[in-house]
Amino acid sequence: MQRRTFDSPVKIYALGGLGEVGKNTYCIESDNDLIILDAGVKFPEDNLVGVDYVIPNYQHLKDNQMKIRALFITHGHEDHIGGIPFLIKSVKIPVIYAPKLAAALIRQKLEDQKIKEKVKIVEYDDDSHIQAGEFKVSFVRVTHSIPDSFGIVVDTKEGRIVDTGDFKIDLTPVGKDIELHKISAIGQEGVDLLLADSTNAEKEGWTPSEKNVLDSINEIFDKAPGRLIISTFSSNISRIQQIVDCTIKHNRKIVIVGRSMVNTVDVSLKLGYIKIPQSMIKEVDDMKALKPSETVLLCTGSQGEPMAALSRIANGMFKGLSIDPGDTVVFSSSPIPGNGASISRIVNQLTRRGANVITNSVFVDIHSSGHPSRQELRMNLKLYNPKYFMPAHGEYHMLKLHGDIAHSLGIPMENIFILGNGDTLLLKNHEIIDGDRIMAEDVYIDGYDINGVSTAVINDRKILQDDGMVSVLLVINSKESKLVCDPRVTTVGFVSYGKYEDHLTRHAAIQVKEALNELFSSKKVTFNDIKNTVRSVVSKYYFRKTQRNPMIIPLVMNKNN
């Protein structure tokens, strides 16, 4: 049977956000127009040595620069806006449409990173309707862990596409309600393709309301005899307001540390999303005049980030702040996948310094997710009632579980697409088929260089981290094709074998000498021949003796008589 093809369809694909938690970047593209939904960043796991951020590869957007009409932002979390500085350095974005709070956070981010490119930022709300090329875009308010969170509805000439953004169905939210009536109306009108948040797809039931956390936070305040240090996501505005409310109730003062926390609170105060009496806010230098029982420290670092405020405090690297016995440190968040080891290190360091550390658990409910559990996913699917479904925002097993939920509700398996970044769907006359792949691999950012670090460099760093390096210094006479002196082998960052290490380097040097003498006697050789021989001999020898694969670096000096 010949595969059916579409002429001039609308193409839907992700540059980031599928098979991972982070760097959400979704695109809808026609022959003439292209819009982007979110531009997120992913924070590196421990094995990505020296990497600050992971972003999508924007090459496809560069190749289609003239089509780009707008970037639409669902909400102000880093995994949805953190890639914007890198995106606008790579391609020209005519306009960014964002909710009020996200727009303010984006402006702050661009200012902090000294972005010179002029960027037009337009705020939208739940009543906005925007024409972006041939695409008609509207919005539906949802509840999440940050105010001003929206789903995005895109009407195209070929059908309707909905991206839920990050959401949960919280019926007693801290802020405004989710617009369930609007979601139901959109579903009744017809949704051809639904992209939906899958982050909590493995959790049955309902995600607890944000208000449920308040009782646990109050209990911690009641029991803490001394200073309270609370770490949470800087973008979790609802949680920050609850911490402020508890601080007021218990007659304490609040000290805010960590650049992203200070910036977010400052923006939220100006816009009225956080309310803190000015008399309550103190600086680090003011803490000396406060009793420990009067002090609350609000900081970043709940994911164990090495340079975040909590990590620097734990390691004694934060000027004017240190951990004292009797301090209570609260991690008011759940670990992002991949961050468990980093968090454990910080927890252990804090405990060694005498702090009482409280993390989220079945015994202490100090965090409520901003993402939907399985019952909310079922309700969301029932209300939108899509013809086709593409799970988004999650690791592969989350996407697969979300797809299974959709199938259990009657959506045919052939209408459910579990995709990876770069896979495309083609929408034509309300029908969808698979399309071709586009380039969408990760780009590793070291500092703020938008060119990124190549995969080869990352692999080299992993080798250096795990197995170290062996350098082999050679002095040769190229005219006479001979060694001037014995090779010298040294190791750096290699496993320490004590006296046996001297034995290894000595015998490695002997094997190199023998191999090169044989090489010189057999033919006229090049420097590449010499280096390849050294790498082969030394790598085989060290693996045989140590079961390690260190990086082998030959250093060849030529001495001509």
Secondary structure, DSSP 8 states (H G I E B T S, - for coil): ------SS-EEEEEEESBSBSS--EEEEE-SS-EEEE----B---TTSTT--EEEE--HHHHHTGGGEEEEE-S---HHHHTTHHHHHHHS--S-EEE-HHHHHHHHHHHHHTT--S---EEE--TT-EEEETTEEEEEEEEB-SSSSEEEEEEEETTEEEEE--S-B--SS-SSS---HHHHHHHHHH--SEEEEE-TTTT--S----TTHHHHHHHHHHHH--S-EEEE--TT-HHHHHHHHHHHHHTT-EEEEESHHHHHHHHHHHHHTSS---GGGEE-GGGGGGS-GGGEEEEES-TT--TTSHHHHHHTT-STT----TT-EEEE-S---TT-HHHHHHHHHHHHHTT-EEEE--SS------SS--HHHHHHHHHHH--SEEEEESB-HHHHHHHHHHHHHTT--GGGB----TT-EEEEETTEEEE-------EEEESTT-TT-B-HHHHHHHHHHHHH-EEEEEEEEETTTTEESS--EEEEES----THHHHHHHHHHHHHHHHHHHHHHHHS---HHHHHHHHHHHHHHHHHHHHS---EEEEEEEE---
